[in-house]
């Protein structure tokens, strides 16, 4: 996708996140190595992203984190661009929780799955997934939560794709990064409204029926 330039695809993954699979078993969990804002403004490579958005929420970090770490609550603020959202595990909270949904992006409509792979409460959630035809494209999402004084919380979400198939690379280049950025900004605004109101967020269940 027309994203942000300069670093090769492999360098993005290496700079943004350490790969837990390559670490010794006694190493600390995977964590953000470099703020995404420190990356170049544009990336001339097959990779889309990282595309980032951030917002400040007038609520304790623990409350915001609880909403993000529960995938059953994700449609409440992401269903404007994540359609046909389905949970992949009965327990939607914590490491291993997964969901599948469809993204109707310009030039590139695809199904994708996301899995909560790293959770460091209450400041980091790291998701890995796959999407596109036969799930051949790797996808990443990261949520960073920072206390900014009192009960205020800054939330930053970053999203990127790692296509390897030539068809996915072509579609990825055509897909405007601005569209994804707008969707994530809107998602953060909806999240802010829900959390600041301390509203009871409607949860999705595995069977697909929403219940209060």
C-alpha positions in Angstrom: 0.0 0.0 0.0 1.1 3.5 -0.6 2.6 3.9 2.9 5.3 5.7 4.6 9.6 5.4 2.5 13.2 4.4 2.7 13.5 1.2 4.7 13.2 -2.3 3.2 10.4 -4.5 4.3 12.6 -6.7 6.5 14.1 -3.7 8.2 10.6 -2.4 9.2 9.8 -5.6 11.1 13.3 -5.7 12.7 13.1 -2.0 13.8 9.6 -1.9 15.0 9.3 -5.3 16.9 11.7 -8.0 18.0 10.6 -11.4 16.8 9.9 -13.6 19.9 10.4 -16.7 17.8 14.1 -15.8 17.3 14.8 -15.1 21.0 16.1 -17.6 23.6 13.4 -19.0 25.7 14.6 -17.1 28.8 14.5 -13.7 27.0 11.9 -11.1 28.0 8.7 -10.9 26.0 8.7 -9.2 22.6 8.3 -5.4 23.0 8.4 -2.2 21.0 12.0 -1.3 20.3 11.5 2.1 18.6 8.6 4.5 18.5 6.8 4.2 15.2 6.9 8.0 14.9 10.7 7.7 14.6 10.5 5.8 11.4 10.9 7.7 8.0 7.8 9.4 6.7 7.6 7.1 3.7 8.6 3.6 2.9 9.4 2.6 -0.7 8.9 -1.1 -0.4 6.1 -3.7 -0.8 5.2 -3.2 2.9 2.2 -1.0 3.8 2.9 1.0 7.0 3.3 1.2 9.7 0.2 3.4 9.5 -0.4 5.0 12.9 -3.0 7.0 14.7 -3.2 8.3 18.3 -5.6 9.9 20.7 -5.8 11.1 24.3 -8.6 9.6 26.4 -9.8 11.0 29.7 -9.9 7.7 31.5 -7.5 5.6 33.6 -5.1 3.5 31.5 -6.4 0.2 33.1 -10.0 0.9 31.8 -8.8 1.7 28.3 -6.6 -1.4 28.3 -9.4 -3.7 29.4 -11.5 -2.6 26.4 -8.7 -3.2 24.0 -7.6 -6.6 25.4 -11.1 -8.0 24.9 -11.7 -8.9 21.2 -15.5 -9.3 21.9 -15.6 -5.5 22.3 -13.7 -4.7 19.2 -16.7 -4.3 16.9 -18.1 -1.6 19.2 -15.5 0.8 17.8 -14.1 -0.9 14.7 -17.1 -2.2 12.8 -17.1 0.8 10.4 -14.2 -0.9 8.5 -14.0 -4.4 10.0 -17.0 -6.2 8.8 -18.5 -9.7 9.5 -16.5 -9.8 12.7 -16.2 -13.4 14.2 -14.5 -14.6 17.3 -12.2 -17.6 16.8 -12.0 -18.6 20.4 -14.6 -18.8 23.2 -12.5 -16.8 25.6 -12.0 -13.4 23.7 -9.6 -12.0 26.3 -5.9 -12.3 26.7 -3.0 -14.0 24.8 -4.3 -16.4 22.1 -7.6 -14.7 21.7 -8.4 -14.4 17.9 -10.9 -13.0 15.5 -11.6 -13.0 11.8 -13.2 -10.2 9.8 -13.4 -8.6 6.3 -11.7 -5.3 5.4 -13.3 -3.4 2.5 -10.3 -1.3 1.7 -10.0 0.6 -1.7 -8.5 -1.7 -4.4 -8.0 -4.5 -1.9 -10.9 -6.3 -0.2 -9.7 -9.1 2.0 -10.5 -11.3 5.0 -8.0 -11.3 7.8 -7.4 -12.9 11.2 -5.8 -11.2 14.1 -4.4 -13.0 17.2 -3.4 -11.3 20.5 0.2 -12.6 20.8 1.8 -10.3 23.4 0.0 -8.6 26.3 1.9 -6.4 28.8 -0.8 -4.9 30.9 -1.6 -2.1 31.0 0.7 -0.6 28.3 1.1 -2.8 25.3 -0.9 -5.2 23.1 0.7 -6.8 20.1 -1.3 -8.6 17.5 -0.2 -10.8 14.6 -2.4 -12.2 11.9 -2.7 -13.2 8.3 -5.0 -12.1 5.5 -5.7 -11.9 1.7 -6.1 -15.0 -0.4 -5.5 -18.3 1.5 -4.1 -16.1 4.4 -0.8 -15.7 2.6 -0.1 -12.1 3.8 1.3 -11.4 7.2 -0.3 -8.5 9.1 0.6 -6.7 12.4 -1.2 -4.4 14.8 0.2 -2.8 18.0 -1.5 -0.8 20.7 0.6 1.4 23.0 -1.0 3.0 26.1 0.8 5.8 28.0 -0.2 7.7 31.1 0.0 11.4 30.3 -1.1 12.9 33.7 -3.9 12.4 36.1 -6.3 9.8 34.6 -5.5 10.7 31.0 -4.2 8.0 28.7 -2.6 8.4 25.3 -3.4 5.5 22.9 -1.4 4.8 19.8 -2.3 2.2 17.3 0.0 1.0 14.5 -1.0 -1.3 11.6 1.1 -2.8 8.8 1.1 -5.5 6.1 3.9 -7.7 4.9 2.8 -9.1 1.4 5.1 -11.6 -0.3 2.9 -12.7 -3.3 3.2 -10.5 -6.3 -0.5 -10.0 -6.6 -0.8 -8.9 -2.9 2.2 -6.6 -3.4 0.5 -4.9 -6.3 -2.8 -4.5 -4.5 -0.9 -3.3 -1.4 0.8 -0.5 -3.4 -2.6 0.6 -4.7 -4.2 0.7 -1.3 -4.1 4.2 0.1 -2.4 4.5 3.5 -4.6 7.5 4.2 -7.7 5.3 4.1 -6.4 3.0 6.8 -5.2 6.0 8.9 -8.7 7.5 8.7 -10.3 4.3 9.8 -8.0 3.9 12.8 -8.5 7.5 13.8 -12.3 7.0 13.7 -11.9 3.8 15.7 -9.9 5.6 18.4 -12.5 8.4 18.5 -15.3 5.8 19.0 -13.2 4.1 21.7 -12.7 7.4 23.5 -16.4 8.1 23.5 -17.2 4.7 24.9 -14.5 4.6 27.6 -15.0 8.2 28.7 -18.7 7.7 29.2 -17.8 4.5 31.1 -20.5 2.9 28.9 -21.3 -0.8 29.0 -19.8 -2.0 25.7 -21.8 -4.6 23.8 -19.9 -7.8 23.5 -19.8 -10.3 20.6 -20.1 -14.0 21.3 -18.6 -16.9 19.4 -22.0 -17.9 18.0 -22.2 -14.5 16.4 -25.0 -13.2 18.5 -24.5 -10.0 20.4 -25.8 -9.9 24.0 -25.8 -7.3 26.7 
